Amino acid sequence: MVALVFPPKLDLARTPTPLQRLDRLSRELGGPTIWVKRDDLTECAASGNKIRKLEFTLARALEAGSDTLITCGGMQSNHCRATALLGARLGLKVHLVLRQEGPRPETPDGNLFLDILSGASLSVYPRDQYQRQLPELLQQWLDHYRQQGRRVWLIPTGASDATGVWGYIGCARELKQDFAAAGIRPGAIVHATGSGGTQAGLTAGTAAFDLDCPVWGMAVCDSADYFRHKVHSDLRDWRALYDVDLDTDSLAVNVNDSHIGPGYAVATEKVFQCIRQVAATEGLMLDPVYSAKAFQGMIEEVKTGRFRDMDDLVFIHTGGLFGLFSQRHNLGLSDR
Ligand SMILES: Cc1ncc(COP(=O)(O)O)c(C=O)c1O
C-alpha cells in the first residue's frame, strides 16, 4: 500500500456507490458473474463519473477564489452537464464551449437541455473549427470574462488532468472495501474510457491500494496508444503536482479499442441491442455513447476473448443516462 494524502475536496457526490450483482444477465450470458459499480448513482441530474473528479477540481477553483468556470466538450457532453449543474449549485457562472455533432437539434435534448436549464452560457462551434481551434477558443472566452473582472477557472475536457485523477483514486479505495464486503477477487475492472481521467485514477488507485486486479478501459473514441500516452501523462502531472511517491510509469494501462464502432457517439445495432437487453433483464440503463459501448464490448470479450475465464467481472457504470434521450430514435421502439 502506498500512503496517499488526498487533497481537499467538496462533498458533492453520493458516495460510496453500491456494487450490484447482475444475476439474471450473468446467467443469460453464461460467463463470469458480472457486478456493476453504480457510479450512475453519484447524484441525480449531476450523476456519473465526472462528479467524482469535479469534487477535487471545484475545491481548487473555489480555493483560488474563482467565480466563473469554463469547460468544453461535445454537444451531449456529460462532463459539461455535470459542470453546469454543479456550478449552479455552488453559485458560479459556467460557460460551455461545445462541439456541434451533426445537425443542431430543433429542441435541445438530453444533456444540452440540462445545460440550458442550469443557466450555463453556451457557445457552439462546428466540429471542424472546434477540432482545429479549441485552445484559441478557450483562450478567447477566458480573456472575455477576465476583461469583465471575473476570476475564471478553466477545466479541461472531461476534467481529466492531474487534479481530476483523484476522483477515481477515491473510487479504487471504495472498490477495495466493496470487494472485501462481497468476498470476491474479480478478474478485471472494466469501464468506458473517453478522456482518460477515470482510467488514470483507477490505474493509480488499484496500484496504491493493492487491489491486485487489472483495469480495462474500453475506448469509445481514439486509439489504445492515444489513451496509454494520455493516462501516463496525466499521472506524471499528478505525481508532480501532489508530490506522490508512486512509479506510475511502470503501471500497465490496458485499453481495448476494438469496440469503438463507426466513431465517437455513433453506435451500431449491437450496442442498441445491449441497451435493450440490459434494461429489460436488470432494469439498468446504459447509454449509447459510453456505458453501453463499453458494456457491449465487455460482453463480446466474455463470449470470445479476454474476460471468458474468470469468476467475477466488475463494470464501472460511469453514468450518461441523459445521452440516451437524444438517441431514442435509434432504439427501434417507435412502433410500440
Ligand atoms: C458517461 C461517461 N462514461 C465514461 C466517460 C469516460 O470517462 P473519462 O473521460 O474519464 O475517460 C465519460 C466521459 O468522457 C462519460 O461521460
The ligand as a Gaussian input file, in Angstrom:
#p B3LYP/6-31G(d) Opt

LIG

0 1
 C      -20.899000       8.518000     -19.100000
 C      -19.422000       8.563000     -19.300000
 N      -18.720000       7.423000     -19.131000
 C      -17.404000       7.391000     -19.312000
 C      -16.704000       8.513000     -19.694000
 C      -15.242000       8.394000     -19.887000
 O      -14.551000       8.880000     -18.768000
 P      -13.173000       9.613000     -18.976000
 O      -13.474000      10.881000     -19.703000
 O      -12.682000       9.839000     -17.606000
 O      -12.316000       8.716000     -19.788000
 C      -17.391000       9.736000     -19.896000
 C      -16.728000      10.975000     -20.341000
 O      -15.868000      11.028000     -21.187000
 C      -18.782000       9.749000     -19.679000
 O      -19.491000      10.876000     -19.842000

